[in-house]
Amino acid sequence: MKILYVIGSLEVGGAEQHLLRIAGELAARGWQPTVFALNIGGPLTQAFREAGVPVLGLTLPAGLIRLLRHRRVIAWTGLLASMLALTWAYWRIRPHITHFFLPAAYIVGGVTSLIAPSMLRIMSRRSLNYYQANHRLFRRLEHWLHPHMDLMCGNSAAVIQDLRSEGVPQERLRLIYNGIDTTRFKAERSCMAVRAELGIECRAIMMVMVANLIPYKGHADLIQGLAEVRESLPPGWVCVCVGRDDGIGSALAEQAHVAGIGDHLLFTGSRRDVPDLLAAADIGVLCSHEEGFSNAVIEGMVSGLPMVVTEVGGNAEAVVEGETGLVVPARDPQALGQALLQLCLDSEKRQRMGEAGRDRAVRYFSMEACVAGYEALYQEYRDISA
């Protein structure tokens, strides 16, 4: 069965890496996935091809870009070219199923699919619908497209509730949680080696947050919360923030300096050794203001970390309050700081919650369970098309 995935780009992001794992596993199981990227050429392009997943897309020639000059003209020309290329891909591949990931791909791919050959149309949303408030055109177009989709997926019950509130009937909604390969998510270096590289003492409490430096990820709340409890934290504690700086890194560093905890915050940028960092840590944290369902949370759980998360999106569906970690309100630095302090001061609780979190992640959020969910979803094609 041929599946065409449509996504905005193949940059290193959560949705893109999720699709890479899913499409690669499905290809290994005999399905025929192809990916169409609206903006082709991202760093994951080769990884898809190595996984046996063809990649399609279109880039504007450099000469044409120089000729067009104006940014808006270039953007609209690129959009039109992508729509034409995608329409051609529909007719060339004639997929049984086309699956749209993320808003831009849903709108561009969904609109163009309406003139394509008969096929099953599926949309996946991986975040809450807050973005619609700032993009009213997106909201109108998405609501217009919803009735044209055969099935619609969310990666958390919170996302499913958003879609339900937008008028999508329950019978067309499907919940598939994110999954990670728990057998491969293992550290390659010892805790001592990782800490030595980072300049962290072996006995020091090490907290870790894996999230790109974006305002809604809540790094500012984390810094404020830690500053409020700094006098009670064990000596030598360190909070390691792993992720790409999307423009607020210097402001966060300045905030930490002014708060008097600059020496306790370490911003590493993007890293390829996240499993090593998680294995070397004592506590994981994700204090987002909004989420769909975060891979970072279940990666921390698989690594045996007690997680402190905010009650947004699917965070509280992954982390069981009081059992595998602590769940606090979003945008509440004081509650966040107190939760982190509680775990920093109680090693037995950290160990108990970490072990329970690992067991929960392996049982409910494995890649095997996730891929099985997608296979079951695609098998519905026969029932719908019959």
N, C-alpha and C positions, 0 to 999 in steps of 0.2 A: 504494500500500500504506500503510495507516494504522499509525502507530507511536505508542504512548503511553509517554512517559518519566515515571517517578516518581522524585522527588528530595526531600530533606528541606526545603530552602529555596532561595531565589533570592538569597542574600547573595553578596557578592563573594568567592568562594573558588575554588580551583583546579578542583575538580570542576564547579562551577556554570558557570564561564567556559568550560571545556572543552565542556560540554554545549551552551552557547549557540552556540559556533562550529560544532559538529557538526550540531545541529538546524537552524541557519540555512542551512548549506550543503546539507543534504539537502532542505530545503524549496525551495531554489532549483533543485534538480535534479529536482523533480517528486514527491518523496515527500510524505507528509501527516503530519508530526510534531505532536504536542500534548504539552505538559508539565503534569504535575500536581505541585504543591508541597504538601507536608504543612503547611508554614508559608508561606502566600502573603504577598506584599507586599514582598518584598525589593527592593533597588535594581536588580536585573537584570530585573525583571518587564517593564518597558517595553522593554528591549533585545530580549527574546525576541519581543515582539509586533511590534516594528519589523522584526524579521528574518522575519516571516511565520509565527511559531510561536505558536498560541493557548496561553494559560496558564489553568489551572484550579486550584481550591483552595478552601479555606473558612477564614474567620476568625470567631471567636466575637464576637458583638456586645458592645460595651463595657458595656451594661447587664447582660448575663448575667454578664460577668466580675466586675462589682461585686457582683452578687448571690451568686455562688459564694464569693467572698472568698479561701478557702484556696488556696494555690498548687498543692498536689497535686490538689485537686478540679478546679481549672481545667485542669491538665495532662491528667488522665484524661478530662475532658469533651472537651477539644480533640482528644485521640487518638481517642476514639469517634466524634466528629463527622467527623474526617478519614477514618476507615475507611468510614463511611456514604457520605460524599461520593465517595470513590474507587470504592466499589462501584457507585454510581449512574453514575459516569463510564465504568466498564467496560461497563455495559449500554447506555448512551447512545451511546458512540463505537463500541463493538464493534471494538476494534483487532485487526489481524492479529497484531501483535507488541506486547508490553509489556516495557519494558526498565527495570530497577531500578538506580539509582545510589546507592551508599553504604549502610551497615548499616541505619539507621533506615528508610529507604525500602524496602529489601529485605524487612525483617521485616514492616512494616505493609502494604506493597503485595503482598508475596508471600502472606501469610496471606489477605488479602481476595481475591486473584486466584483462590483455589481454588474459590470459589463463582461465579466469573465465566464468561462464555461461553468456548468453546474458542478458544485463541490460543497463540502461541508465547511462552514466558516466558524472558527472558534476565536474568541478573544480572551487573553489572560491579563488581568490587572494585578499588579504586585505592590500597590500602595493604596493608602486611603485617598479619597477624592478631594483632599484639600486643594490640590493644584487647580481644580476647576474654578475656584474663587478668583484666581488671578488670570485665568485664561477662559473667559466666558465663551469665546468662539469654540474652544475645545469642548466645553460643556455642551453647547448646542449640537455640535457635530456628533459627539459621542452618543447623546440621547437619541439623535436621529438614526444613528447606525444600530443601536441596540436591537431593535426589532428584526434587523436583517441577519443577525447572528443566530446560528443554530444552537450553540452552547457557549457559556461564558464561565470562566474560571477565576477563582480567587485563591490566594495562598494563605489566607487566614479567615476565620469566621467573621472578623471585623470587616474585611474587604467584601466578603459575601453580603454582609448587611448593608454596606454602601450600595452595592449593585441592586439589591432588593429595593432599597429606598428610591432608586432611580427608575423603578418600574419594571425591572426584569423579573419575569415569573420564576417562582421557585423551581419549577420542573426543568428550567434551562440553566440552572446554576450548579456548578460543581466545585468542591473544595479539594485542592491538592496541596498539601504542605510541602515546603522546600525540603530537600534532602541532601545530605552530604555523604561522601564515601567514608564511612567510619573506619574502614580497614587501612585506608591510605593516609588518613589525617593523624599522622604520628610524627613525633619529633625526631629529627636526625642528629641533633647535638644534645649534649648533656645540659642540665640546668646550670651547672657551674660554668660551662663554657659560654653559654648565652649571657649569663649575668656578668661574667668577666668582660665580655665585649661591650656590654652596655654600661659598665662601671657601677654595677649594683652589688652590694654585699650579699653573700649567700643567705644570711639570716634575716635580711631586711624584708619587710612586707612589700610585695610587688603587685600592684594593680595594673590591669591592662584594658584598654578600650580600643577596639578595632573599628574605625569609622573614618571616612574621609572628612577633612576639616570643612564642614558645611554648617551654616548657622543652625539648621533644624536638628542637627545631631546632638546639640546640647552641651558641647564642650565648655561653654561659658558657665553653664549651671554646675558642671563637674568641678571646675576651678573654684567657684564660689562656695560650693558645698564642702570641699576639702579644706578651704581656708577657714571656714567656720569651726571645724573640728581639729585643726592642725595641732593645737596644744595637747590634745588627748591621744593623738595617733602615736604608735610606737616609733622610737627613734630610727632614722634612716629610711623611712618609707619612701616609695617611689611610685608614681603613676605614669605608665608608658602609654602614649597615644600614638597609635599606628594608623596611618592613612595619608592619602594625597592632600596637599594643601590647595584648596580651591579659593584661596584669597584671604582667609582670616587668620592664618598662622601667626603673623606678627602681632596682631591685636590680642590673640590668646596668650602669647608669650609675655606681652606687656601686662596683661591682666594678672597673670600668675606672679610676675615680678612685684607689681604693686601690692598684691595680696600677701606677699611675703613667703610664697611657696615656689618661687621660680626654680630653686635648686632641686625641688622634688618632682617636677614635671619634665618628662622627656618626650619630645616630638620626633619620631623616627622617619616620617614620610612613608611612602609605600614600601612594603617589604615583601619578599618572596618566601620568607621563612616564618610565616605567621604560626604554623604549628609549633615551631621551636619556642617562640615567644610565649605562647599560651601555656606550654608545658612548664616553662620556667616561672610562671606567675602563680600568685596565691588567690587572686580574686579577679573576676571578669565584670565589666560594667558596660552598659549601653543605655544612655540617658536621652534618647531621641525625643523630639516633640511629636513626631509622626513616623510610622512604619507600616509596612504591609506585614511581612514576616521576615525577620532578619536572620540571614545565614550566620552572621557574627555571633548571635546568641547561641545557636545550636553547636557551632564550632567550639565555643567556650565550654559548653556542657560536655561535649564529647571529650574534651581535654581534661575533664575532671574539675573544672572550676565552679565554685558557687557563683551564681550570677546575680548582680544587682541591676535591675532593668526598670524602665518607666512603663506605666500602664497605658500603653498606646498600641494600636494595631494588634498583631499576634504575639507581642512579647509575653503577656500573661497567659497565653495559650501554651507557650513553650515552657516558661518557668512557673513552677507551682509554688506559690507563696508559702514560705516557711518550710518547704520540703527540699527544693532544689535551688533555692535562692530567695531573694527579697524583691518585692515589687513595690515601687513608690510612685506617687503622682508625678506626671510630667511638669516641667517648669517649676519644680519645688526644690531648690538647692539645699535647703535645710534638711528635708526628709532624705534626700540623696546622701548628704554628708553623714547623717546619723546611721543610715543603713550600712554604709561603707565602714564607719567606725565600729559598729557592732560586729561585723565579720573580722575586722582587723584585730580585735581584742579577744576573739574566741576561736582558737585553732581547731577545737573539736567540732564546732559547728561548721567551720569551713570544710573539714574533711567529710563530715556526714552529708552535707548538702552537695558537695562535689561528686561524691560517689553516686548519690541518688540522681543527680543531673546526668551523669554519664549513662547510667542505666536507662533513663527516660529517653535520651537522645538516640541511643542505639535501637531502642524498641520502636519508637514512633517516627523518627526523623532521619532514617537511613536513606541512602540513594536508592536502594533496592525497593523500598516502600514507595518512594516518589515515582520512580520509573513505572512501577506496577500501576500506579494511579493514572499515569499518562496512557499506558497501554489500554487500560480499561476504558478510558475516555475515548480513545480512537476506535476501539471495537464497537462503540455505539454507532459509528458511521453506518455499519451494515443495517442496524435497526432503523435508523433515520432514513436511509436512502432506499430501504426495501419498499 
